[in-house]
Amino acid sequence: MATASKFNVDLNSVFANAQQQFRGLNTNEPGQWPLLPKLATFVAIAAVVVLLGWFLVLTDKHDELEAERAREPGLRADYRAKLAQAVNLEELRKQKIQVQEYVTQLEKQLPGKAEMDALLSDINQAGLGRGLQFELFRPGQVAVRDYYAELPISIKVTGRYHDIGAFAADIANLSRIVTLHDLQIAPVQNGGGALAMDALTRTYRYLDQSEIDAQRAAQAAAKKGAKP
């Protein structure tokens, strides 16, 4: 019992001493404070700094971290797609070369504006070479598309059945693209078995740069005029 009483007296003395250190503190001279108030003040200031740092700095960084985490699935998917492309890069390059060669081959089948007269002459010569007579050869109005122009030509030829068929085949085998539309074949009166073929021939050519520029300008003007 004596030991417990002594412990109680010592503990009360410690609390009393601590309270005594916090009394009469001069706020203008904190360096003169006792040890316990200095330690308490240091812990309080450290806690305030940590809290301010959390709210002013770490909160923003936490939001940035969450945003980056949200981006992660998309970045992973993008990485997988690019990895697949990288693995198949050589094959894709070969396909690109093949497509370019195919486009070049198709481009050669479309004449330029300066070559249209030669193409019209080829069509005429194809008919004459089969012994056909041209009753009509009338170019129509040029229809301008996005990257090419289309020239319709109304034709009427007379001749034997097999010669007309051979003429149609010759048209299809021209180096340039020429198509036949709306074919009508009828016998010629008093023609001794000759036939007459009416058809619409369409030829195509590339637009030159000035025509492309004019078309784009017209489209831009039309879009601008359509805006409310």
Sequence and secondary structure as in RCSB ss.txt:
>XXXX:A:sequence
MATASKFNVDLNSVFANAQQQFRGLNTNEPGQWPLLPKLATFVAIAAVVVLLGWFLVLTDKHDELEAERAREPGL
RADYRAKLAQAVNLEELRKQKIQVQEYVTQLEKQLPGKAEMDALLSDINQAGLGRGLQFELFRPGQVAVRDYYAE
LPISIKVTGRYHDIGAFAADIANLSRIVTLHDLQIAPVQNGGGALAMDALTRTYRYLDQSEIDAQRAAQAAAKKG
AKP
>XXXX:A:secstr
 HHHHHHHHHHHHHHHHHHHHTTT  TT GGGS HHHHHHHHHHHHHHHHHHHIIIIIHHHHHHHHHHHHHHHHH
HHHHHHHHHHHHTHHHHHHHHHHHHHHHHHHHTTS  GGGHHHHHHHHHHHHHHTT EEEEEEE   EE SSEEE
EEEEEEEEE HHHHHHHHHHHHTSSS EEEEEEEEEE TTSTT EEEEEEEEEEEE  HHHHHHHHHHHHHHHHH
H  
